[in-house]
């Protein structure tokens, strides 16, 4: 889970909504897993949908407004190990540059050992890590290794987009649970997700 972006969501909804995350089984139990256990009518149907990395949003805002807000919310982020490269990245001959700076700046000399550890055949020229030959960092459509993901992050290359998916809504007046179609999701799958694993909070 991308904690930084989740904090952004929390802050933007502060004062008008509450967002809860925790173990899926515990949140489902709190709502009620059966009609006999449910805290309010219809909540057991919502509890059935709490699986994986799922949270609860409590708000008085109109449902359409909530769905439109989350459909528009996108945050670029760095890819992690196992994510699929969205493009091919090739470093040209010459100084290794940080792409996130404007204008791009070369890496400092003290980071040259780390660049070599991540697979770059660099040498120091006038104190600047430099490539004698071009280096392919990753191929579009292929899963990233740990070294590739770390190198892309150091360079400032963002390849994933964080989005929040809305699965269903519960109406406190009618007790109806409605499935939300056209769910927005994070555009890259995080490997190793577990249905009952708590989300870390920074």
WOPE-V177377 format. One record per pair of residues at least 24 apart in sequence whose C-alpha atoms are under 8 Angstrom apart, sorted by the first residue. I is the first residue (numbers start at 0). J is the second residue. D is the distance in whole Angstrom. If there is no record, write none. Layout:
I:J:D + I:J:D
//
This chain:
0:52:8 + 0:198:7 + 0:199:7 + 1:161:8 + 2:199:7 + 2:200:6 + 2:201:7 + 4:74:7 + 4:161:7 + 15:58:6 + 15:59:7 + 15:60:8 + 16:56:7 + 16:57:5 + 16:58:5 + 16:59:7 + 17:56:6 + 17:57:5 + 17:58:7 + 18:54:7 + 18:55:6 + 18:56:5 + 18:57:6 + 19:54:6 + 19:55:5 + 19:56:7 + 20:53:7 + 20:54:5 + 20:55:7 + 20:197:8 + 20:198:7 + 21:54:7 + 21:197:5 + 21:198:6 + 22:195:6 + 22:196:6 + 22:197:5 + 22:198:8 + 23:49:6 + 23:50:6 + 23:51:7 + 23:52:8 + 23:53:7 + 23:194:7 + 23:195:5 + 23:196:7 + 23:197:8 + 24:49:8 + 24:50:8 + 24:195:7 + 39:171:8 + 39:174:8 + 40:174:5 + 41:169:8 + 41:174:5 + 41:175:6 + 41:176:7 + 42:169:7 + 42:174:7 + 42:176:8 + 44:176:7 + 45:167:7 + 45:168:8 + 45:169:7 + 45:176:6 + 48:166:8 + 48:167:8 + 50:194:5 + 50:195:7 + 51:192:7 + 51:193:6 + 51:194:4 + 51:195:6 + 51:196:7 + 52:192:8 + 52:193:8 + 52:194:7 + 52:195:8 + 52:196:7 + 52:197:8 + 52:198:7 + 66:165:7 + 69:162:8 + 69:163:6 + 69:164:8 + 69:165:8 + 69:183:8 + 70:162:8 + 70:163:8 + 70:183:6 + 72:162:6 + 72:163:8 + 73:160:6 + 73:161:6 + 73:162:5 + 74:160:5 + 74:161:5 + 74:162:7 + 75:157:6 + 75:158:7 + 75:159:6 + 75:160:4 + 75:161:6 + 76:157:5 + 76:158:7 + 76:159:5 + 76:160:6 + 76:161:7 + 77:148:8 + 77:151:8 + 77:152:6 + 77:155:8 + 77:156:7 + 77:157:4 + 77:158:6 + 77:159:6 + 78:148:6 + 78:151:8 + 78:152:8 + 78:157:6 + 78:158:5 + 78:159:6 + 79:143:7 + 79:145:7 + 79:148:5 + 79:149:8 + 79:189:8 + 80:142:8 + 80:143:5 + 80:144:5 + 80:145:5 + 80:147:8 + 80:148:6 + 81:142:5 + 81:143:5 + 81:144:6 + 81:145:8 + 81:189:7 + 81:190:6 + 82:142:5 + 82:143:6 + 82:187:6 + 82:188:6 + 82:189:7 + 82:190:8 + 83:139:7 + 83:140:6 + 83:141:5 + 83:142:4 + 83:143:6 + 83:187:7 + 84:137:7 + 84:138:6 + 84:139:5 + 84:140:5 + 84:141:6 + 84:142:6 + 84:143:6 + 84:158:7 + 85:139:5 + 85:140:6 + 85:158:6 + 85:159:8 + 86:137:8 + 86:138:7 + 86:139:4 + 86:140:7 + 86:158:8 + 87:135:8 + 87:136:8 + 87:137:5 + 87:138:4 + 87:139:5 + 88:135:6 + 88:136:5 + 88:137:6 + 88:138:7 + 89:133:7 + 89:134:6 + 89:135:4 + 89:136:6 + 89:137:7 + 90:133:5 + 90:134:5 + 90:135:6 + 90:136:7 + 91:130:7 + 91:132:7 + 91:133:5 + 91:134:7 + 92:129:7 + 92:130:5 + 92:131:5 + 92:132:5 + 92:133:5 + 92:134:8 + 93:129:5 + 93:130:5 + 93:131:7 + 93:132:8 + 94:127:6 + 94:128:6 + 94:129:4 + 94:130:6 + 95:127:8 + 95:128:6 + 95:129:6 + 95:130:7 + 96:154:7 + 97:153:7 + 97:154:5 + 97:155:6 + 98:154:6 + 98:155:6 + 98:156:7 + 99:154:7 + 99:155:5 + 99:156:7 + 114:150:7 + 117:146:5 + 117:147:7 + 117:149:8 + 117:150:7 + 118:146:7 + 159:185:8 + 159:186:6 + 159:187:6 + 160:185:6 + 160:186:6 + 160:187:7 + 161:185:5 + 161:186:7 + 162:186:7
//
